[in-house]
Amino acid sequence: MRPILLLVALLFAMPAEARPDAASLEAARRFLCPNGGTPVRGQGGRCRAAAGEGSARGWDRGLPPPAHRQAACPEGTRAAEARARPEAVRCVPD
């Protein structure tokens, strides 16, 4: 079950006095969207950027820009053609 759906289901299953307080809901939101924003209902794993932030992705912060070319495979692996996409090369264990 998607995390946001599970959270909503748990909220409606609890009696009103047992529902989580604002701090607990904020902790859940931070868990579901660690880079900011709010969870998007019906799209598990997607977060909507908070007002003025522009993007809630953030997973690529600190990574170098893409080179658009095949990088050398790490030690202990070799280049191999991908099964479903012959134009793609994957690094597989030796």
C-alpha positions as CSV (number, residue, x, y, z in Angstrom):
1,M,0.0,0.0,0.0
2,R,1.3,3.5,-0.8
3,P,2.5,5.4,2.3
4,I,0.1,8.3,1.9
5,L,-2.9,6.0,1.5
6,L,-1.8,4.0,4.6
7,L,-1.5,7.3,6.6
8,V,-5.0,8.4,5.5
9,A,-6.4,4.9,6.2
10,L,-4.9,5.0,9.7
11,L,-6.3,8.4,10.4
12,F,-9.8,7.5,9.5
13,A,-9.6,4.2,11.4
14,M,-8.7,5.9,14.7
15,P,-11.2,7.5,17.1
16,A,-10.9,11.3,17.1
17,E,-9.2,11.5,20.5
18,A,-6.5,9.0,19.3
19,R,-5.6,10.8,16.1
20,P,-2.1,12.2,15.8
21,D,-1.4,15.8,16.7
22,A,0.1,18.4,14.4
23,A,3.7,17.5,15.3
24,S,3.2,13.9,14.4
25,L,1.6,14.8,11.1
26,E,4.6,17.1,10.4
27,A,7.0,14.3,11.2
28,A,5.1,11.9,8.8
29,R,5.2,14.6,6.1
30,R,9.0,15.1,6.6
31,F,9.4,11.3,6.3
32,L,7.4,11.0,3.1
33,C,9.0,14.1,1.5
34,P,12.5,14.5,3.1
35,N,13.5,17.2,0.6
36,G,10.5,19.5,1.3
37,G,7.0,19.8,-0.1
38,T,3.9,17.7,0.6
39,P,2.9,14.2,-0.6
40,V,0.7,14.1,-3.7
41,R,-2.4,12.0,-3.2
42,G,-2.7,9.1,-5.6
43,Q,0.9,9.4,-6.8
44,G,3.0,7.3,-4.3
45,G,6.5,8.7,-3.8
46,R,5.7,12.1,-5.4
47,C,6.0,15.3,-3.5
48,R,4.5,18.7,-4.5
49,A,6.9,21.6,-4.0
50,A,6.0,24.1,-1.2
51,A,5.1,27.6,-2.4
52,G,8.1,29.4,-3.6
53,E,10.4,26.4,-3.7
54,G,10.1,25.5,-7.3
55,S,11.0,21.9,-7.0
56,A,10.9,19.3,-4.2
57,R,13.1,16.8,-6.0
58,G,16.5,17.5,-4.5
59,W,17.8,13.9,-5.0
60,D,20.3,15.2,-7.5
61,R,21.8,17.9,-5.3
62,G,25.6,17.7,-5.3
63,L,25.9,15.4,-8.3
64,P,27.9,16.4,-11.3
65,P,25.9,17.3,-14.4
66,P,25.2,14.5,-16.9
67,A,28.0,13.8,-19.4
68,H,25.7,12.1,-21.9
69,R,28.2,9.4,-22.6
70,Q,28.9,5.9,-21.3
71,A,31.1,6.0,-18.2
72,A,33.7,3.3,-17.6
73,C,32.3,0.3,-15.7
74,P,33.6,0.0,-12.1
75,E,36.2,-2.6,-11.2
76,G,34.7,-6.1,-10.9
77,T,32.1,-5.4,-13.6
78,R,32.0,-5.5,-17.4
79,A,30.0,-3.7,-20.0
80,A,27.1,-5.7,-21.5
81,E,24.2,-5.0,-23.8
82,A,20.9,-4.6,-22.0
83,R,18.4,-7.3,-22.9
84,A,15.4,-5.1,-23.6
85,R,17.3,-2.1,-25.1
86,P,20.1,-3.1,-27.4
87,E,21.2,0.5,-27.6
88,A,21.8,0.7,-23.8
89,V,24.9,-0.6,-22.1
90,R,24.8,-1.9,-18.5
91,C,27.6,-2.8,-16.1
92,V,27.2,-6.3,-14.9
93,P,29.3,-8.4,-12.4
94,D,32.2,-10.4,-13.9
